[in-house]
Amino acid sequence: MDTSGLFLNSLFSLLLKKIIVPINYHERVAAVKTMLKDDVSGLVDSLTDFSVQTASVDFSVETDNEKLTEILKKWLDNINSPYKGLIPRGIKPLAQEYFKERWKSSSFPILKITKWDTINGIKLPTKMFFVDGESIHSEEIDKNKKNKELVGYEYYLGEGTDDKLDKGVIITKPYGRWFDEYPDPFLIKRGVYHNWKIIESLKNRETEILEQVIPYLFLVKKGNETLAGQGIKSYSQTELKEIKGQFQELMDKMNSLADVKAKTPIRVTQFDEEIKHLIPDLKAVFDPQLFIVAEKAILSGLGFIDVVEAVSTSRRESILNPKAFIEETKKGVEDFKGILKELVAQIIENNKDSHKKYMSDSVVFHITSSPVKGFITNDAKTQFRLLWERGQLSNQTYCELVGEVEFRTEVSRREKEAKEGLEYTMYPHLTKNDEDKGIDFVGKEPKDTDVNGRPIPPDKLDDKDKYDVGALVTAPYTRITQLPDNVKKKLTPAKQRAWMKIFNNAYRNHLKKFGNAKKAETYAFRVAWSQI
């Protein structure tokens, strides 16, 4: 069966129907939500979800006061903890709600603070959320003015005027002007919704056509060309109708017995009978060329710009450049940092009278975020490694960008490895043995024994301060019996003495330089194990 004509007729009738994009703000938001509930394109929901997940990085607040920075860090980790698990706690889930409202809903994110608590003597907002943009309604402040005011509207949560959004809120319009009544939803402003409606209409027309032609034909053929040409047998119209009736009766009887056990039907016929199942050709209905233009427009609207490049004088190729998509995602991260900046400014304002030590107009703070890892390529990681080797990147940034692991976790693991001597245990296997050279271990073993292997007296050592353990007042070990068990198990007594001296020397130097006993101990463990 040829269905191409049927599909073309349906397509022409479809073109007569105009694609309507809602004009009213609330109808637009409702249309966006309906679109994402059943995304027939397979593109819009998945790519906006990718933006939300990629932009959900770690956020922090750093100030010039170490104590205040620690308080704010704990606060960020416990935002919305008073809800006791009814909604996720922490700044990252709150950021995800912002990105969903920005890209997948109204594009009118309004942060509403519902509760302030005193934590460590500081008033902090502990309950907050982004309201549903569809439930926001406005009222013009002065309807008689002809010129637009910068703040010309009051906003309410719901259609009434009971819940006014004027206190404890942070209002943003990422895709509108400051003086606009409502912003345009992202997916409608970029033309994504319009092209999605085209794809939806085509899909619906396909479904209608399938419902009409999918019941396949059951063909019973009696006779063939050879028999008819030789005049042996040619069935009349009456005979064919009779055969059709016999098969229809047989199939009806089988359908009526579908729920009970029945024997296989038997039909006796001559050699000239042929039975076929015919399914119509539906290639024209599912031709992907019909969707290419709309799909490309959706991708362009989301930031994947279709760029045509000339490979040679006679050949041109089309590629999708995702730079606009990447920059839009990064812009979302920066805009959320702006909300956090306003939030911290309100915290300082509410506490500057009671906590002049921490909160004042002169306090210096800035909002930081971890890198957007979803867009970092292997080539970029190589460049980051070069920067780290040249001292232009911190260990934490290098760990998060290149290793994509949590820095605090790696610090605690490295401290544990240093204390347990795992660097010594996991030293690389010897793969090349040069007979004229010794094993090239890290560092240099101190010479504290003579040629016969006997200990050299302290008064005969070249550097008494380096090897005289008793002279080190700050050293934690004065005898090898005080060493950790794993040191005594892995090393001989002579090696234990060398390990202790290296440890004490490294500990003393690091403590004198930085004044941190814990870090000095970790550093000394690493130095001692690496040199032994």
MOVEN-V687864 format. One record per pair of residues at least 24 apart in sequence whose ideal C-beta (glycine too) atoms are under 10 Angstrom apart, sorted by sequence separation. I is the first residue (numbers start at 1). J is the second residue. D is the distance in whole Angstrom. If there is no record, write none. Layout:
BEGIN
I J D
I J D
END
This chain:
BEGIN
106 130 10
108 132 10
109 133 7
131 155 9
135 159 9
137 161 9
220 244 7
243 267 10
296 320 9
300 324 8
303 327 7
341 365 8
343 367 9
378 402 10
476 500 10
477 501 9
503 527 7
504 528 9
506 530 10
105 130 9
106 131 9
108 133 4
132 157 9
139 164 9
300 325 10
303 328 5
341 366 8
342 367 10
376 401 6
475 500 8
502 527 6
503 528 4
506 531 9
106 132 8
107 133 7
108 134 9
110 136 7
131 157 6
137 163 10
152 178 10
153 179 9
155 181 9
218 244 10
220 246 9
243 269 9
299 325 9
302 328 8
303 329 8
341 367 5
370 396 9
371 397 8
376 402 9
475 501 9
477 503 7
478 504 9
499 525 10
502 528 5
503 529 9
105 132 8
106 133 2
131 158 10
138 165 10
150 177 10
151 178 8
152 179 6
153 180 9
155 182 9
220 247 6
340 367 5
370 397 9
373 400 8
476 503 8
477 504 6
501 528 9
502 529 9
102 130 9
105 133 5
106 134 6
108 136 6
135 163 9
137 165 10
150 178 6
151 179 8
152 180 9
153 181 5
247 275 9
339 367 9
340 368 10
373 401 7
376 404 8
469 497 9
475 503 8
476 504 8
500 528 8
502 530 9
503 531 10
101 130 5
105 134 7
106 135 9
136 165 7
148 177 9
149 178 10
150 179 5
152 181 8
153 182 9
218 247 8
337 366 9
338 367 8
340 369 9
371 400 7
472 501 9
475 504 4
499 528 5
502 531 5
503 532 9
61 91 9
100 130 8
101 131 8
106 136 7
148 178 10
149 179 7
218 248 9
243 273 9
337 367 4
370 400 6
371 401 6
467 497 9
474 504 8
475 505 8
477 507 9
498 528 9
499 529 8
502 532 7
59 90 10
60 91 8
97 128 10
99 130 10
101 132 8
102 133 9
148 179 5
336 367 9
337 368 8
370 401 9
373 404 6
467 498 9
469 500 7
475 506 10
476 507 7
58 90 10
59 91 5
82 114 9
83 115 10
97 129 7
98 130 6
101 133 6
131 163 10
147 179 10
148 180 9
337 369 6
469 501 6
472 504 5
475 507 6
499 531 8
58 91 8
59 92 7
82 115 7
97 130 5
148 181 9
218 251 8
334 367 9
336 369 8
371 404 10
468 501 9
471 504 9
472 505 8
474 507 7
475 508 6
498 531 8
499 532 5
58 92 7
80 114 10
94 128 7
96 130 10
97 131 10
131 165 8
467 501 6
469 503 10
474 508 6
498 532 6
56 91 10
57 92 8
59 94 9
80 115 10
82 117 7
94 129 7
95 130 10
136 171 9
334 369 8
466 501 7
467 502 10
469 504 6
472 507 8
473 508 9
56 92 6
59 95 7
81 117 9
93 129 10
94 130 8
333 369 6
370 406 10
466 502 9
468 504 10
469 505 10
472 508 6
475 511 10
496 532 9
56 93 8
58 95 9
89 126 10
233 270 8
235 272 9
333 370 10
370 407 9
467 504 10
471 508 10
474 511 6
495 532 6
56 94 10
57 95 8
131 169 8
333 371 10
455 493 10
466 504 9
467 505 9
474 512 8
487 525 10
491 529 10
56 95 6
233 272 7
330 369 10
333 372 6
455 494 8
466 505 6
490 529 9
55 95 7
56 96 5
87 127 10
128 168 8
130 170 10
232 272 9
332 372 10
454 494 10
465 505 9
55 96 8
56 97 10
78 119 8
128 169 10
140 181 8
330 371 10
453 494 8
476 517 9
484 525 9
487 528 8
491 532 7
56 98 9
75 117 10
87 129 7
128 170 9
130 172 10
139 181 10
330 372 6
455 497 7
463 505 10
487 529 9
490 532 9
52 95 9
53 96 8
55 98 9
56 99 7
83 126 9
125 168 8
138 181 5
227 270 10
329 372 6
465 508 9
474 517 9
486 529 10
52 96 6
55 99 5
75 119 7
82 126 5
83 127 7
138 182 7
227 271 10
228 272 10
476 520 10
52 97 9
54 99 9
74 119 8
75 120 9
79 124 9
80 125 10
81 126 7
82 127 5
110 155 7
112 157 8
137 182 10
227 272 6
329 374 8
330 375 8
449 494 6
476 521 7
483 528 10
487 532 9
52 98 9
53 99 9
74 120 8
78 124 9
79 125 8
80 126 7
81 127 9
83 129 9
136 182 8
226 272 9
326 372 8
329 375 7
448 494 8
474 520 9
52 99 4
55 102 9
75 122 8
79 126 7
80 127 6
108 155 9
110 157 9
220 267 10
222 269 8
223 270 9
224 271 10
477 524 10
51 99 7
52 100 6
55 103 9
71 119 7
76 124 10
78 126 8
79 127 8
80 128 7
222 270 9
224 272 6
326 374 9
327 375 10
449 497 9
476 524 9
51 100 10
71 120 5
75 124 5
79 128 7
80 129 7
133 182 9
220 269 10
223 272 5
224 273 10
326 375 5
445 494 10
448 497 7
449 498 9
475 524 9
49 99 10
52 102 9
70 120 9
71 121 9
72 122 9
74 124 9
75 125 9
79 129 10
133 183 9
222 272 6
223 273 9
224 274 8
325 375 9
445 495 8
448 498 7
48 99 9
49 100 9
51 102 9
52 103 7
71 122 6
75 126 8
112 163 9
134 185 10
221 272 8
222 273 6
223 274 9
446 497 9
447 498 9
48 100 8
51 103 6
52 104 7
68 120 10
72 124 8
116 168 8
133 185 8
221 273 7
222 274 8
323 375 10
446 498 6
51 104 9
67 120 9
71 124 8
112 165 7
115 168 9
220 273 7
221 274 4
322 375 8
445 498 6
446 499 10
448 501 7
48 102 10
49 103 9
68 122 8
113 167 9
114 168 7
220 274 8
221 275 7
445 499 10
48 103 5
49 104 8
110 165 6
112 167 10
113 168 4
219 274 8
220 275 6
221 276 7
446 501 6
47 103 9
48 104 5
112 168 6
113 169 7
219 275 7
220 276 8
446 502 7
48 105 10
111 168 9
112 169 5
113 170 8
218 275 8
219 276 4
445 502 9
111 169 6
112 170 8
218 276 8
219 277 7
444 502 10
44 103 10
45 104 8
110 169 6
111 170 4
112 171 10
217 276 8
218 277 6
219 278 6
443 502 8
446 505 9
44 104 9
110 170 7
111 171 8
216 276 10
217 277 7
218 278 8
109 170 9
110 171 5
111 172 8
216 277 6
217 278 4
425 486 9
109 171 8
110 172 7
216 278 6
217 279 8
424 486 9
108 171 8
109 172 5
110 173 10
216 279 5
217 280 8
421 484 8
424 487 9
36 100 10
108 172 8
109 173 9
215 279 10
216 280 8
420 484 8
422 486 9
107 172 9
108 173 6
109 174 7
214 279 8
419 484 7
421 486 5
425 490 7
107 173 8
108 174 9
213 279 9
214 280 8
420 486 6
421 487 7
424 490 7
107 174 6
108 175 9
213 280 5
419 486 8
420 487 10
424 491 9
36 104 6
107 175 5
108 176 8
212 280 10
213 281 10
214 282 9
419 487 10
421 489 9
35 104 10
36 105 8
106 175 10
107 176 8
213 282 7
421 490 6
102 172 9
210 280 10
420 490 10
421 491 9
32 103 10
33 104 8
101 172 10
103 174 9
209 280 10
32 104 7
33 105 7
102 174 6
103 175 10
108 180 10
210 282 7
213 285 9
32 105 6
33 106 9
101 174 10
102 175 8
209 282 8
32 106 8
98 172 9
108 182 7
109 183 10
32 107 9
107 182 9
108 183 5
209 284 10
210 285 7
424 499 9
29 105 6
30 106 10
98 174 10
106 182 8
107 183 5
108 184 9
206 282 9
209 285 5
210 286 9
29 106 4
106 183 8
107 184 7
108 185 8
209 286 10
28 106 8
29 107 9
106 184 10
107 185 5
207 285 10
421 499 9
28 107 10
29 108 8
106 185 6
107 186 5
206 285 5
26 106 9
105 185 7
106 186 9
107 187 8
205 285 9
206 286 7
25 106 8
102 183 10
104 185 9
105 186 9
107 188 9
103 185 9
104 186 8
105 187 9
107 189 8
25 108 8
102 185 10
103 186 5
104 187 8
202 285 10
102 186 7
103 187 8
206 290 9
443 527 7
101 186 10
205 290 10
442 527 9
443 528 9
446 531 8
443 529 10
445 531 7
446 532 10
442 529 9
443 530 6
444 531 7
445 532 7
202 290 6
203 291 9
442 530 4
443 531 3
202 291 6
441 530 8
442 531 6
443 532 8
441 531 8
442 532 9
199 290 9
441 532 8
198 290 10
199 291 6
202 294 8
198 291 8
201 294 10
199 293 10
200 294 10
198 293 8
199 294 5
195 291 10
198 294 4
199 295 7
197 294 9
198 295 10
195 293 8
196 294 8
199 297 10
33 132 10
195 294 4
196 295 10
198 297 8
199 298 8
33 133 10
194 294 9
195 295 8
198 298 9
32 133 10
33 134 7
195 296 9
196 297 9
32 134 9
195 297 4
196 298 6
419 521 8
423 525 9
427 529 9
29 132 9
194 297 8
195 298 5
415 518 9
418 521 9
419 522 8
423 526 7
427 530 9
29 133 6
30 134 6
194 298 9
195 299 9
415 519 9
418 522 5
421 525 8
424 528 9
425 529 9
29 134 4
192 297 8
193 298 9
195 300 9
196 301 9
417 522 10
418 523 8
420 525 9
421 526 10
423 528 10
424 529 4
28 134 9
29 135 9
191 297 6
192 298 5
195 301 7
415 521 9
416 522 10
418 524 8
419 525 5
423 529 5
424 530 8
26 133 9
27 134 10
29 136 9
190 297 9
191 298 8
192 299 9
194 301 9
415 522 5
418 525 4
419 526 9
421 528 9
422 529 8
423 530 6
424 531 10
25 133 9
26 134 6
190 298 9
192 300 9
193 301 9
414 522 8
415 523 10
417 525 9
418 526 4
421 529 5
424 532 6
25 134 9
26 135 9
191 300 8
192 301 4
416 525 10
417 526 8
418 527 9
420 529 9
421 530 10
423 532 10
26 136 9
190 300 8
191 301 5
192 302 6
415 525 8
418 528 9
419 529 9
25 136 9
26 137 8
187 298 9
190 301 4
191 302 10
411 522 9
414 525 10
415 526 9
418 529 7
421 532 9
25 137 9
189 301 9
190 302 7
414 526 8
417 529 9
418 530 9
25 138 9
188 301 10
190 303 8
187 301 8
186 301 9
187 302 9
186 302 9
26 159 10
190 324 10
51 186 10
48 186 8
190 328 9
48 187 8
186 328 9
44 187 7
48 192 9
47 192 9
186 332 10
44 192 6
43 192 9
44 193 8
36 187 8
41 192 9
44 195 9
33 185 10
35 187 7
43 195 10
44 196 6
29 182 9
32 185 5
35 188 9
43 196 8
28 182 9
31 185 8
32 186 8
41 195 8
174 328 10
25 180 10
32 187 5
41 196 5
44 199 10
25 181 8
26 182 9
28 184 7
29 185 6
31 187 9
32 188 7
40 196 8
41 197 10
43 199 9
25 182 4
28 185 5
31 188 7
35 192 8
39 196 8
40 197 10
41 198 9
42 199 9
174 331 8
24 182 9
25 183 8
35 193 6
41 199 5
174 332 8
25 184 8
28 187 9
29 188 9
34 193 10
40 199 6
41 200 8
25 185 8
28 188 5
32 192 9
36 196 10
39 199 10
40 200 5
28 189 9
32 193 7
35 196 6
39 200 9
40 201 10
174 335 6
31 193 6
35 197 8
38 200 9
40 202 9
41 203 9
174 336 10
22 185 10
25 188 10
40 203 5
172 335 7
32 196 10
40 204 9
172 336 9
174 338 10
23 188 10
28 193 8
31 196 10
35 200 8
22 188 8
31 197 9
172 338 8
21 188 6
172 339 7
170 338 9
171 339 10
170 339 6
21 191 9
170 340 10
172 342 9
22 193 9
170 341 10
21 193 6
170 342 5
21 194 5
170 343 7
19 193 9
20 194 9
19 194 6
19 195 9
21 197 8
170 346 8
19 196 10
20 197 8
19 197 5
168 346 9
19 198 6
19 200 9
19 201 7
14 198 9
17 201 7
15 201 9
14 201 6
14 202 7
11 201 10
14 204 9
11 202 8
14 205 5
10 202 10
13 205 8
10 204 10
11 205 7
10 205 5
10 206 9
7 205 8
10 208 7
11 209 10
7 206 8
10 209 6
103 302 9
9 209 10
7 209 6
10 212 10
6 209 6
3 209 7
6 212 8
7 213 10
3 210 10
6 213 7
3 212 9
130 339 9
3 213 6
1 213 7
1 216 9
128 343 8
1 217 7
125 343 7
124 343 10
125 346 8
125 347 7
123 346 10
124 347 6
123 347 7
103 328 8
111 336 10
122 347 8
125 350 9
102 328 10
103 329 9
109 335 9
122 348 10
124 350 9
109 336 9
123 350 5
124 351 9
111 339 6
122 350 9
123 351 6
102 331 10
103 332 7
111 340 10
122 351 5
99 329 9
102 332 6
109 339 8
113 343 8
116 346 10
121 351 9
111 342 9
116 347 9
123 354 8
111 343 8
122 354 8
123 355 9
99 332 6
102 335 8
113 346 8
118 351 10
121 354 8
122 355 6
98 332 8
99 333 9
102 336 9
116 350 7
121 355 7
98 333 10
120 355 10
99 335 10
118 354 9
122 358 7
123 359 10
95 332 9
98 335 8
99 336 7
121 358 9
122 359 8
95 333 8
98 336 5
120 358 10
96 336 10
95 336 5
98 339 7
94 336 9
95 337 10
95 339 9
91 336 9
94 339 9
95 340 9
94 340 10
91 340 8
41 291 8
43 294 10
47 298 9
51 302 8
43 295 7
47 299 8
50 302 10
51 303 9
91 343 10
41 294 8
42 295 9
41 295 7
44 298 6
48 302 7
43 298 5
44 299 10
47 302 5
42 298 10
43 299 7
47 303 9
41 298 6
44 301 9
47 304 8
41 299 10
43 301 10
44 302 7
43 302 8
43 304 10
76 340 9
79 343 10
76 343 10
75 344 10
54 325 10
54 326 9
72 344 7
75 347 9
11 284 10
55 328 9
6 280 9
11 285 10
51 325 8
55 329 5
59 333 9
95 369 9
7 282 8
10 285 9
50 325 9
51 326 10
54 329 6
55 330 8
72 347 8
7 283 10
8 284 8
53 329 10
54 330 9
55 331 9
56 332 10
57 333 6
61 337 10
71 347 10
1 278 7
3 280 5
4 281 8
7 284 5
51 328 7
52 329 9
55 332 5
56 333 9
59 336 7
1 279 8
2 280 8
3 281 6
4 282 9
6 284 9
7 285 5
47 325 8
51 329 5
54 332 9
55 333 5
59 337 7
1 280 4
2 281 7
3 282 6
4 283 8
5 284 9
6 285 9
7 286 9
11 290 8
50 329 9
54 333 9
55 334 10
57 336 9
61 340 7
68 347 10
1 281 7
3 283 9
4 284 4
7 287 9
52 332 9
55 335 10
56 336 10
57 337 10
59 339 10
60 340 9
61 341 9
68 348 10
1 282 9
3 284 6
4 285 8
51 332 7
55 336 8
59 340 6
63 344 9
2 284 9
3 285 6
61 343 9
4 287 9
7 290 9
61 344 6
68 351 10
63 348 10
61 347 9
72 358 10
68 355 9
71 358 8
68 357 9
67 357 9
68 358 5
67 358 7
68 359 8
65 357 8
65 358 6
72 365 8
65 359 9
63 358 8
68 363 7
63 359 10
69 365 8
68 365 8
64 362 9
65 363 7
64 363 7
65 364 9
63 363 6
64 364 4
65 365 9
63 364 6
64 365 8
62 364 9
63 365 4
64 366 10
62 365 7
63 366 8
61 365 6
62 366 6
61 366 8
62 367 8
60 366 10
61 367 6
62 368 6
60 367 8
61 368 8
59 367 7
60 368 5
59 368 7
60 369 7
58 368 9
59 369 5
60 370 8
57 368 10
58 369 7
59 370 8
57 369 5
58 370 4
57 370 5
58 371 10
55 369 9
57 371 7
57 372 6
56 372 10
57 373 8
55 372 7
57 374 9
54 372 6
56 374 10
54 373 8
55 374 8
54 374 4
53 374 8
54 375 7
51 374 9
50 374 7
58 400 9
57 400 10
58 406 9
END
